[in-house]
């Protein structure tokens, strides 16, 4: 049993009905990233929602008036400790997955990887930062036998 399994909690709440969600796979992805970031204590909540819900959250907290794929919030952070939330839309995953030629489950896994990388300090606003984040996303997706697919490939 790893330290994260003993001291790090990852909760998944499925609040949508558009697709079946593999909560264990989402937890494993988060645990892998958190462990690699040397974070041993804390909690990450994952909320799997629909587009109207993520649209409301995006508008309320980020002042963006549209649905999106994934939003992450750091709630508390100190060295070795992290509390955060990841909210992901299955409606968006279903819509976008066909654009990339993979399943909605693959797209949703990418969302949790992306959101978790944000929580542990990665950013994608500048080109160099985006490149580093994409490399990490590819690495973690490959751990699940998937190849990350993007608009910028």
C-alpha positions in Angstrom: 0.0 0.0 0.0 1.5 3.4 -1.0 1.6 6.4 1.3 -1.1 8.1 -0.8 -3.6 5.2 -0.2 -3.1 5.7 3.5 -3.2 9.5 3.8 -4.5 10.9 0.5 -8.2 10.7 -0.2 -9.7 10.9 -3.7 -13.5 11.1 -3.9 -15.5 10.7 -7.1 -19.0 12.1 -7.3 -20.9 11.1 -10.5 -23.7 13.7 -11.0 -24.6 13.0 -14.6 -26.3 10.3 -16.6 -24.8 10.7 -20.1 -22.2 7.9 -19.7 -20.8 5.3 -17.4 -17.8 6.5 -15.5 -14.9 4.4 -14.4 -14.3 6.0 -11.0 -11.5 3.6 -10.1 -9.5 4.6 -13.2 -10.0 8.3 -12.5 -8.8 7.7 -8.9 -5.7 5.8 -10.1 -4.8 8.6 -12.5 -5.0 11.2 -9.8 -3.1 9.1 -7.3 -0.3 8.5 -9.8 0.1 12.2 -10.5 -0.1 13.2 -6.8 2.4 10.5 -5.8 4.8 11.7 -8.5 4.5 15.3 -7.2 5.5 14.0 -3.7 2.2 15.0 -2.2 1.4 12.6 0.6 -1.5 14.2 2.5 -4.7 15.8 1.5 -7.8 15.3 -0.6 -9.0 15.7 -4.1 -12.7 15.7 -5.0 -13.7 14.8 -8.5 -17.2 15.8 -9.7 -18.4 14.3 -13.0 -21.2 16.6 -14.2 -23.1 17.6 -17.3 -22.6 20.8 -19.4 -25.3 22.9 -17.7 -23.6 22.3 -14.3 -20.1 23.0 -15.5 -21.4 26.1 -17.4 -22.9 27.4 -14.1 -19.6 26.8 -12.2 -17.5 28.3 -15.0 -19.7 31.4 -15.0 -19.9 31.7 -11.2 -16.3 31.2 -10.3 -14.3 32.1 -13.5 -16.7 34.6 -15.1 -16.7 32.5 -18.3 -20.2 32.2 -19.8 -19.9 28.8 -21.5 -19.6 25.2 -20.7 -16.0 23.7 -20.6 -14.3 20.4 -20.4 -12.6 20.5 -17.0 -12.1 23.0 -14.2 -9.8 22.6 -11.2 -9.5 24.5 -8.0 -6.7 24.4 -5.4 -8.4 24.8 -2.1 -5.4 24.5 0.2 -1.8 23.8 -0.5 1.4 23.4 1.5 4.5 21.4 0.8 3.4 17.7 0.7 -0.2 18.6 1.2 -3.0 19.4 -1.3 -6.7 19.9 -1.2 -8.4 20.5 -4.5 -11.5 19.9 -6.7 -11.8 18.8 -10.3 -15.0 19.2 -12.1 -15.4 17.5 -15.5 -18.2 17.4 -18.1 -19.2 14.2 -19.7 -21.4 16.0 -22.2 -18.2 17.8 -23.5 -16.2 14.6 -23.4 -18.9 12.8 -25.5 -19.0 15.7 -28.0 -15.2 16.2 -28.3 -14.1 12.5 -28.3 -15.3 11.9 -31.8 -13.2 14.9 -33.0 -10.1 13.0 -31.8 -11.1 9.5 -32.8 -11.3 8.0 -29.3 -13.9 7.1 -26.7 -15.6 9.5 -24.3 -14.0 7.5 -21.5 -10.5 8.3 -23.0 -11.5 12.0 -23.2 -12.7 12.0 -19.6 -9.4 10.4 -18.5 -7.5 13.2 -20.2 -9.6 15.7 -18.4 -8.8 14.3 -15.0 -5.1 14.1 -15.9 -5.2 17.7 -17.1 -7.1 18.9 -14.1 -4.8 17.1 -11.6 -1.7 18.5 -13.4 -3.1 22.0 -12.8 -3.6 21.2 -9.1 0.1 20.1 -8.7 1.4 23.2 -10.4 1.4 22.8 -14.2 0.0 25.5 -16.4 -0.8 25.7 -20.0 -1.2 29.5 -20.7 2.2 30.0 -22.3 3.6 27.9 -25.2 6.6 26.5 -23.1 4.3 25.6 -20.2 1.7 24.0 -22.5 4.5 21.9 -24.1 5.6 20.7 -20.6 2.0 20.0 -19.6 1.3 18.1 -22.9 4.4 15.9 -22.3 3.1 15.0 -18.8 -0.4 14.3 -20.1 1.1 12.0 -22.8 3.1 10.2 -20.1 0.1 9.6 -17.8 -2.2 8.7 -20.6 0.3 6.1 -21.7 0.2 4.5 -18.3 -3.4 3.6 -19.2 -2.5 2.4 -22.7 -3.8 5.5 -24.4 -2.2 8.1 -26.6 -3.3 11.7 -25.8 -4.9 13.5 -28.7 -5.2 17.3 -29.2 -6.1 20.1 -31.5 -2.5 21.2 -31.6 -1.0 17.9 -32.9 
